[in-house]
Amino acid sequence: MSDLVEFRHLKYIVAVAETGNFTRAAERLFLAQPSLSKQIKDVEDEIGLPIFIRTRDGVRATPAGQMMISYAQEALRVRGEFIAMAQAVHHGDVSPLRLGFSSFVSPNHLDSFRESYASSFPNCSIQLSSGTTAKILERLEQRSLDAALLPLPIEGAVWVVQQLAESPLVVCMRSDDPLARSGSVMMTDLAPRLKVFRDPDSHPAAHSRLIEMLFDAGIVPEIACRADTPSDIQLMVRCGYGVALIDQNTILEYGLVSRPIAGVQWTADTAFVHHHNADHVALPFLNRILQRGFRDSPNKRTALKKPESPVQLDLLA
C-alpha cells in the first residue's frame, strides 16, 4: 500500500463505509463534505482502484473496496489496542496477568510464554496458578483467571483458543521393558499394555478424544490406573502397572524410556486459552504474538511436511 495512504485516510474510508454517505461521514469526522470526497478520491487514484461506487442514494463498496474497508477496520482496531496498551504500560496500569496452567503442559512452553510476555510488556507481572484443565476452565469462566496454557482439545464457543505447540505422543515404559528393545511400539503390542491414563475427570474432552482414537486404532483400553500429574503417571509406570502415552517432550525420571508408536502420528497439542469476554489489556496482543510464533515455529513446519493424512490426537498423556 502506498505510503501516501495514512491512518487518517483509513479512518475516512471506514466512516464512509459505515454511514453509506459522504455527508453523514463528514459530519461524524467533523470535516467538510467536499474535503472528505476529495481525499477519498485521492486515495483511490493513489492505489489505482475505486473503493466506492457513488450513487444518488449514497455509496456502496466495490469488491476490492470491501477488502480495503476490512483492512482499514482491522488496522484502526489494532492501532487503538496498541495505544491503549502502551499508555497502560507507561502509567503502570497493567494489572498482573493471572495465568493458569496444566501440569500436562511442558515447562518449556510455560517458560517460553513467560519470556515472550516479559519482552513484549516490560515491567508487567504474571501470577501463576496450576490445576487440572477442568478446574482451570472453571476459573477462567468465573474470571478469577485471565488466561491459561492448556492441552487441547478445548470445547465450547465461549473460548478463544490459540494453538502454541505440538509434539509427538509416545509410549512411556520401564527401561527394562521388552518393548524398549525395539525402536518403536507396534499397535498390537501396545493394546494389552496400555493401562495408565490421566484421570478422565481432569480433562474430559481430551479423554473422550483419546478413547475415540484408540478405538479407531483397534484398541479397547483398560483404564486400570488414573493419574493427576505427569509425575504420577511415571510413578505408576515405574512400579509396573502398565505403559502410558506421554508428550515426547516430557522429562523422564530414572528407569524410564519412551518409544514412538508405529503407524500413527499422534500429537500432544498445547494452546493459549481465554474467555471471549476476558478484558485484560494484553490479551489481543498475546493472541497475535502467539499466532505468529506458532505459525513460524520449527515444530509446526516439520509437522506440515509429514506424509498425507496423519492421525492427530489433541491431548497430552
ZAMARGU-4260 file (C-alpha; in steps of 0.2 Angstrom, whole numbers, plus 5000, padded with zeros to 4 digits):
<rodrens>
0) 5000/5000/5000 | 5006/5017/4996 | 5015/5027/5009 | 5003/5042/5005 | 4988/5032/5012
5) 4989/5037/5031 | 4979/5031/5046 | 4968/5046/5044 | 4963/5040/5027 | 4959/5023/5034
10) 4948/5032/5046 | 4939/5041/5032 | 4936/5025/5022 | 4928/5016/5037 | 4917/5031/5041
15) 4910/5032/5023 | 4908/5013/5023 | 4898/5013/5040 | 4887/5028/5036 | 4885/5024/5017
20) 4885/5043/5014 | 4899/5056/5012 | 4888/5069/5020 | 4885/5059/5036 | 4903/5053/5036
25) 4909/5071/5035 | 4898/5076/5050 | 4905/5061/5060 | 4923/5066/5056 | 4920/5085/5058
30) 4926/5088/5040 | 4918/5097/5026 | 4910/5085/5014 | 4919/5091/4998 | 4936/5089/5008
35) 4931/5071/5013 | 4926/5067/4995 | 4942/5074/4988 | 4953/5064/5000 | 4944/5048/4996
40) 4946/5051/4978 | 4964/5055/4980 | 4967/5038/4989 | 4958/5029/4975 | 4969/5037/4962
45) 4984/5033/4973 | 4980/5015/4974 | 4973/5013/4957 | 4956/5006/4961 | 4939/5013/4966
50) 4934/5009/4984 | 4916/5016/4982 | 4903/5017/4969 | 4894/5034/4970 | 4875/5034/4968
55) 4861/5046/4971 | 4856/5036/4986 | 4874/5036/4993 | 4889/5025/4991 | 4892/5006/4991
60) 4909/4997/4991 | 4917/4989/4976 | 4923/4971/4979 | 4941/4977/4980 | 4934/4992/4991
65) 4927/4979/5003 | 4944/4972/5005 | 4951/4989/5009 | 4937/4993/5021 | 4941/4977/5031
70) 4959/4981/5031 | 4956/4999/5037 | 4944/4992/5051 | 4957/4980/5057 | 4972/4992/5056
75) 4962/5005/5066 | 4957/4992/5079 | 4975/4986/5081 | 4981/5004/5082 | 4969/5008/5096
80) 4973/4992/5106 | 4992/4996/5104 | 4990/5014/5110 | 4979/5008/5125 | 4992/4995/5130
85) 5007/5007/5128 | 4998/5020/5139 | 4994/5007/5152 | 5012/5001/5152 | 5018/5019/5153
90) 5007/5023/5168 | 5010/5007/5177 | 4991/5002/5175 | 4994/4985/5168 | 4987/4973/5181
95) 4996/4956/5183 | 4991/4943/5170 | 4983/4929/5180 | 4989/4914/5171 | 4983/4896/5174
100) 4992/4881/5168 | 4990/4862/5167 | 5004/4851/5174 | 5002/4842/5157 | 5009/4857/5148
105) 5028/4856/5145 | 5038/4868/5157 | 5047/4873/5141 | 5031/4881/5134 | 5027/4890/5150
110) 5045/4897/5151 | 5044/4902/5133 | 5027/4911/5136 | 5034/4920/5151 | 5049/4926/5142
115) 5039/4932/5127 | 5027/4941/5139 | 5041/4950/5148 | 5049/4955/5132 | 5033/4962/5125
120) 5027/4970/5141 | 5041/4976/5151 | 5038/4978/5170 | 5021/4969/5168 | 5020/4954/5180
125) 5012/4936/5179 | 5003/4927/5193 | 5003/4908/5190 | 4990/4895/5196 | 4991/4877/5192
130) 4977/4864/5191 | 4968/4852/5181 | 4961/4858/5164 | 4943/4856/5170 | 4947/4867/5186
135) 4957/4880/5176 | 4942/4882/5163 | 4930/4884/5178 | 4941/4898/5185 | 4943/4906/5168
140) 4924/4906/5167 | 4922/4914/5184 | 4935/4927/5179 | 4947/4923/5193 | 4960/4919/5180
145) 4963/4929/5164 | 4971/4916/5153 | 4979/4899/5153 | 4991/4887/5144 | 4981/4870/5142
150) 4982/4854/5132 | 4969/4853/5118 | 4956/4850/5114 | 4946/4864/5122 | 4927/4863/5118
155) 4914/4877/5119 | 4910/4893/5109 | 4915/4904/5124 | 4934/4901/5122 | 4947/4909/5112
160) 4959/4896/5108 | 4976/4899/5101 | 4987/4884/5097 | 5005/4886/5104 | 5014/4870/5100
165) 5013/4852/5095 | 5024/4837/5099 | 5023/4818/5095 | 5014/4807/5108 | 5025/4792/5113
170) 5024/4777/5124 | 5032/4778/5141 | 5039/4762/5148 | 5052/4755/5160 | 5069/4754/5153
175) 5069/4735/5156 | 5053/4733/5147 | 5054/4721/5132 | 5045/4734/5122 | 5061/4745/5124
180) 5071/4734/5114 | 5063/4740/5098 | 5064/4757/5090 | 5045/4759/5090 | 5030/4751/5098
185) 5018/4741/5087 | 4999/4744/5090 | 4996/4726/5093 | 5010/4726/5107 | 5003/4742/5114
190) 4985/4737/5116 | 4987/4724/5131 | 4999/4735/5140 | 4991/4752/5139 | 4984/4754/5157
195) 4990/4770/5164 | 4980/4786/5160 | 4977/4803/5165 | 4962/4805/5176 | 4947/4807/5164
200) 4939/4820/5175 | 4954/4831/5174 | 4951/4834/5156 | 4935/4825/5149 | 4936/4832/5131
205) 4954/4825/5130 | 4950/4808/5137 | 4935/4806/5126 | 4946/4810/5111 | 4959/4798/5117
210) 4947/4784/5118 | 4940/4788/5101 | 4957/4787/5093 | 4961/4771/5102 | 4945/4763/5096
215) 4949/4769/5078 | 4966/4760/5080 | 4958/4744/5086 | 4962/4746/5105 | 4949/4744/5118
220) 4959/4751/5133 | 4958/4745/5151 | 4959/4761/5162 | 4967/4752/5177 | 4977/4767/5184
225) 4972/4786/5184 | 4985/4799/5187 | 4983/4818/5191 | 5000/4823/5185 | 5014/4818/5174
230) 5024/4813/5189 | 5010/4801/5195 | 5010/4793/5178 | 5028/4790/5178 | 5027/4783/5196
235) 5014/4770/5190 | 5024/4765/5175 | 5039/4763/5185 | 5030/4752/5198 | 5025/4741/5184
240) 5006/4745/5182 | 5007/4746/5163 | 5013/4758/5150 | 5006/4776/5146 | 5005/4789/5132
245) 5015/4805/5135 | 5021/4820/5127 | 5038/4817/5119 | 5045/4832/5127 | 5041/4825/5145
250) 5057/4824/5155 | 5058/4806/5160 | 5063/4800/5178 | 5077/4787/5181 | 5072/4770/5175
255) 5060/4775/5161 | 5061/4777/5142 | 5050/4782/5128 | 5047/4775/5111 | 5036/4781/5096
260) 5021/4772/5091 | 5022/4763/5074 | 5010/4768/5060 | 5002/4784/5068 | 5007/4802/5070
265) 4998/4807/5086 | 5002/4823/5093 | 5001/4832/5110 | 4995/4850/5107 | 4996/4865/5119
270) 4985/4881/5117 | 4984/4898/5125 | 4965/4900/5131 | 4955/4914/5137 | 4936/4918/5139
275) 4930/4928/5124 | 4924/4941/5136 | 4940/4942/5146 | 4946/4960/5146 | 4964/4960/5151
280) 4973/4974/5141 | 4987/4962/5135 | 4976/4948/5128 | 4973/4955/5110 | 4992/4957/5108
285) 4996/4940/5115 | 4984/4932/5103 | 4993/4940/5088 | 5011/4936/5095 | 5007/4918/5099
290) 4998/4915/5082 | 5014/4922/5073 | 5025/4912/5084 | 5016/4895/5081 | 5015/4898/5063
295) 5033/4901/5061 | 5039/4888/5074 | 5051/4874/5068 | 5040/4861/5075 | 5025/4867/5066
300) 5034/4867/5049 | 5041/4850/5052 | 5023/4843/5056 | 5017/4851/5040 | 5030/4841/5030
305) 5024/4824/5036 | 5015/4812/5024 | 4997/4815/5019 | 4983/4811/5031 | 4991/4810/5048
310) 4981/4805/5063 | 4981/4818/5076 | 4977/4816/5094 | 4974/4833/5103 | 4979/4828/5120
315) 4993/4826/5132 | 4996/4809/5141
</rodrens>
